[in-house]
């Protein structure tokens, strides 16, 4: 929440929290903010459970969530603005912008002898996870996305570019291309091109001490004690705050120690570093649902939004119901636990979901901070939220709406 600003109250009468409350009661999740919006306004924003499970502090509408991989969508939008300006081509070779990608070789399980790539990795392939990148075991302290991505590029590829899909650090590479072409650090570019024009005043890559109390603490299942509990990492640093540098203790307790140099170097990962409130993520979603425009401000053209939300992976599907676009999962087939066919969005590592559903005219966000959930419980949670939200607020022409209403 912006300094000195009073919290805004949003409609919260859709009955969604009641559908999710059993998952809090059973210890599946500590809590969540549930968001449903259309292209013009927030229709429903409900809270359930706790932002601090151990202390039983309730979740609030203005809590600030670590979006994890949902950040990739901001990176894709940023890069597409440069594509529209003619400064980047989606089918350009990445080596045109990043020297670490020159002279790449492929090393596969079937052929462990390094051999040159047949075709260089392209911008489109890093955005769609089809580049064959291999960042396994890579750790380092980086000051820019360019330095980080060049390190990725120097590693042998796992397959020929464009021949397979595997979730990777490709969007990090896209963020580095933004830095090279724009001449400014990735977070500064995202701030100037997206956050500021959309009025996303509570979004940040580096939560401050003032914002830290609004960060929900991640819940993790303690198998030994058969209960959910708050996750606290880096205990030694928490006991020695003078070693934490600029990082608020509540932030560092939730994240890896690389947050210390990230704060010090003002470095933000383009594939997972953004923090955002439900109100702010709504603005980003409304821009996409409106074909790239928000309250008269054009961030992208509708053609670019369509490119982002079009399956780029051919028959190389991430799973049976989805394809992958440009930093977006795209719903290909009807699923009981997802939005309508043609919807696009992303999920984050701490179990968050964010979807743009053009068929129903909705933006749907399930914002929580949970370390892990069993697959069957995740499916049940998705069904409870998506089906209830679409049944109440979706267009009647949607097949999911009709099914969910039964």
N, C-alpha and C positions, 0 to 999 in steps of 0.2 A: 504494500500500500504506500502511495506517495507520502512523503513527509508532510505532516500537518493536515492531511485529508481525512475527512470523516468517511467511514465505510458506507458504501452504497448498498441499499437493500433491493434485492431482485425478487420477482415472483417465485414462490416456492410451494405451490399447491398442487403439483401433479401426481403426488402419491408415489414418487420414485424412491424416496428414502425408505418408505415402508417395505418396498421390494428388496432393498439391499440390507436392511437392518438384521435379518437372520444371519447374514454372512459375518457381520460384526459380532453378533451374539455367540456364534460358533468359533470365533477366533480365526476366520479365514483372512480377513483384512482388519486393520485397525480403524479405518474410516475412509471417507471419500467426499469429494465435491462432485455432484452430478449436474451436468449442464446440457440444456437443450435450447437452441436458438434457431431463428430463421434468418433470412437475408437482411432483416431490418432491426430485429430486437431480440433480447433474451426472453424466451418463453417460460423458462423454468430453471432455477438454480437451487438445488437442495444440498444439504449437508447431512452426513450420517457418521456416527462414530466419533473417533478421537484423532486429534492431531498429535497428541502425546498419549499413547496407550497406557503406559505405566502410571502416569499421573492423572489419567482420565480427564484430560483437557479437551473440550469439544472441538471438532472441526469447524472452521468458519469459512464463509463465502470468499473472503479476501485472503485466504492462505496462499502461500507462494510455493509452487511445486517444481521440483527438479524434473524437467521434461524428458531427460535422457535422449533416446533416439528420435523422438518427435522433432527435436531440433533440426534433423535432416531436412524437413520441409522448408524451413526458413532458408537453409543453404541453397536448396533448389530454386526457390523464388529469387534469391539474390543473384544466382548465376544466370537465371533466365532473363533478368533485366539486362545483363551484359550481352546475352545472345540477341535480344531485341535491338540493341544498339549496334549490332554488327561487330562487336569486339571479340566475341567467342563464337565458334561453331560447334554444335553438338557432335558432329562427326570429325572434328579436328583431332589429331593425335595429341595426347596429353604431353608428350615430349616437346611439343611446340612451346609449352609454358613452363615445364618443370624438367630441368636437366637430369634429375634422378631417374626419369623414365626412359632415358635413351639407352640403346643397346640392351634391351631387356632379353632375358632368356626364360625358357619354360622348363620346369622340372616336375614331372608327374610321377605317380606311384608306379605306373607301367613303364615309364622311361625315365629313370633317375639321372640320365646323362643330360646336362644342360644343353639346350639348343636354342638358337635365336627364334624369336616370335615370327610367325608368318605375316602378321599384321600388327602394327603398334596399337596399344590401348587407346581408346577414344574417350572423349568427354562423356558421351552418352553411356558408355559402358561403366564408367566409374559411378555415374549417377544411378545406374540400374543394377549394380552388383553383378555384372557379367564380365568384369575385367580379368578375373583370375588372380586377384591380389591375395597375398599371403602375409598377414601381419602377426602371425602367431608368435607369442613369446617376446614381442617387441616392447621394450620399455625404455623410456628416455625422458630427459628434461628438455622441453622445447620452448622456444620463445615466440615462434610464429607457426602458422599453419604450413607455410612453405617448407620450413625446416623439417617439420613432422612428416609431411607428405613425401618429400624427397627421400626420406629414410624408407618409407613404404615402397617407393618405386625402385629402390636398389635391390630389393629382394626378388628372388626368382618367382615367376608366376606359377600357379598351380595347374593351369591349363591354357590352351590357346584362347586369347581374348574373344569373347562373344560366343563361346561354345558351351557354356554352363552358367547356371546361377548359383551364387553362394553369397550370403550376407557378409559384408566386408567393410573395410575402411574407405571405400570409394568416395562417400560424401565428404570425408576429411580432405581428400584430394581435390574435390570440387571447391572446397573452401580455400584451398591454397591457390587455385586458379583465380579465384576472386581477388586474392591479395595481389597476385602478379599483374593482372589486367587493370585493376582499379588503382593500384599504387597506394592502397591504404590497408591497414590491418583488418582482418576479417570482422572482428566485432564492431569496429568503427563503421565499416561498410553496412553491416546489417542494421546498426543503429540509424544511420543516415537514410538508408533506402527503404527500410521496412518499419522498424519500431517507432521512429519519430513521426513519419507520415500517418501511421495508423493510430497514433496516440497511445501506444503501449507503454505507459509511463511506469508500470510496476514490473516490467520484464527486465532481466539483467543476466549477465553471465557471472557476476560476482556479487552475491547477496551481501549487504552490509550488516554491521552489528545491529542497526535499527530494523532491518528486514528479518534478521535471523529468527526472532520469536514467531514470525508468521510461517516458518518452514515446518511442515509436518515431519515428525520423526518416523523414519522407516520402521515398519514392524517386521519381525522375523520369527518364524516358528521355532520354538525350542523343543526339539524332539525328546530330549532327556526328561524335561519337566512336563511335556505334553501341553504346552501353552504358547500363546503369542506373547512376544515381549518387544520392547524398544531395542533397535539395533544401535549399538555404540561401538565405533571403531576407534583405533588410535588412542587408547586409554592413556598411555604415557604422555602423549602430547596434550591431552585434555587436562592432565594434572600439572602440566608445565606450560601455561598459556603464553609465557614469554617466548616459547619456541614456535608458536603458531603463526607468527608474523601478522599479516593483514587479515588472515582468515578467521571469521567469527567461530567460537568454539562449537556452536551448534552445527555449523556447516562442516567443520572438520570431523566432527564425530560421526557424520553420515557418509563421508567421502574418502577417497584414497589420499595418501599424503602428497600426491602430485598437485593437489589444490594449493599447497604452499607456494611452489614456484609459479603456478598458474596465476595466482593473485599477484605475486611479486613482479612477474613479467607481463601482466595484463594479457595473458594468452587465454583464448577461448577455443575449445574444440568444436569444429563445425559439424561434427556428427553426434554431439551429445551434451553440450554445455549450457543450454539455456534454461533459465528459471522463469516461470510465468504464472499468473493468476488465471482463474477461470474467466474473468471479465476480459482480460487481455487476449487470451487465446480465442475468445469469441470474435474479436475484431479481425484477427488474422483469418479465421474461418469465414467470416462474412465477406471479406475481400475475395477469397477463392470462390465462394458460392455465387458471388456477383460477377464472376468472370474477370477478376483482377482489379475491380474498382471498389473503393470503400468511401462512402459519403462524398462522392464526386472526385476523389483522388485516385488516379489510376496508377497502380503499382505494376501490373502486368496487363498484356492484352489477353483477350479470351482465348486466342490461339495458343498462347503459352500455357495457360491453365489447362487447356485440353491436352497439350503435349505432356504435361506433368502427370495427368490423370489417365493417360492411355498406356495400356500394357506394352512394355518395351522388351519383355523377356520371351516372346514367342511361345514355344511349347515348353520352355524351361520354367515351370511354375514354382513359386515358393511353397505352395500347398495346393490341395485339390480345388479349393474354392477361390483362390486369389492368384493374380499375377502381380508384377511389380512395374511401376511406371518410373518417373524420375523422382526418386526419394519418396515414393508413395506406394503403399499396398493398394491394389485395385480389386474390388469385388467382382469376380467373373461369374460365379454361380450362386444361386440362392442358398443361404445357410440359416438355420434357425437361430444361431447365436450372433448374427452379424447384420449390418444394415443392407439396404437394397443393392441389387446388381448395378454396377456403375459407380458406386460410392468409392471414395478414395481417402486415404489418411495414413496414419502411422500409429505404432505402439511404442511404448517406452519400457526400458528394462525393469522399472519398478512398478510394472503392471498397469500403466496408464494407457488409455485409448483415446484417439482423436480422429473423428471421421467427418467428412463432408458428404452429404447424401443428397445429390441433386434430384433424384426421383421423388423424394419426400420433402424436398426443400428445407432440409434441416442440417444443423451443425450439432454433433453429438460428442460429448467429452466425458469420460470417466477418469477422474483425477484422483489417484491415490499414491501411496508410497509403501509398497509391500515387497519384501525381498524376493519371495517366491510363492507360487500357488500351484497346487496339483492341477494337471490338465483338466480333469473332470470338474473340479471346482471353478476353474477359470471359465469353462464353457457355461456352467450354470450361472455364474455371475454375469457373463455377457448376455445370456438369454434374459435374465431378470431385468437388466438395464435396457438393452436395445429394444427388445420386444415391447416392453412397457412404454418406453419413450415414443417409439414409432406409432404404437397403437393409439396413444393419446394425441400426439401432435403431428403425425405424418399425414400426407395427402391420402385421401381415400382410394386413389387409383393404385397405391402401392400394394403389391402382393404380400409384403411383409406385414403391412398394416392390417390387412384382412385376416391373416393368419394369427397375428398377435392378439387381435381383439376377441378371438374365440375362447 
